Amino acid sequence: MKCPFCHKDNDKVINTRSGDDGTTVRRRRLCCHCNKRFTTYERVEMTTIRVVKRDQTRVPFDPQKIRQGIERACWKRPISDEQLNDVVASIAGDIDARYDSEVPSREIGQLVMSRLRNIDMVAYIRFASVYLEFQEARDFVKEIQPMLGLDK
């Protein structure tokens, strides 16, 4: 760390404390060259996962957007807030575990669909109809047949 007074890179830490918010570290330092004291702060740098959308634009990952999509699909369905929170937390955990910097939006959609399929079939079909861009009734039938065991 360079001294802000003499700009020499020779100091020692004389005191270390956690910052007021608990996410930073405050260090009092003494410059070994000019004997002046100064304070530095360290904080954790969070890497933000970005979502690569279909048009190749990149936006920060926001679990709240996932929740909003799931809430729309689950509208008037017997699904509790606790279940919604669990699904969103599970998806966010999977994304954090599998991806370091970027996640394709199609992967997020697949994760949401797999979770909704296990919770509520109607919510699953609602979400799938938007995510998979159903154009006609035949698309709904094609998606529902395997779930009902009617696929040939």
Summary of the structure (lengths in Angstrom):
residues: 152
radius of gyration: 25.1
end to end distance: 69.1
largest distance: 82.8
contacts: 373
relative contact order: 0.11
helix: 44%
strand: 21%
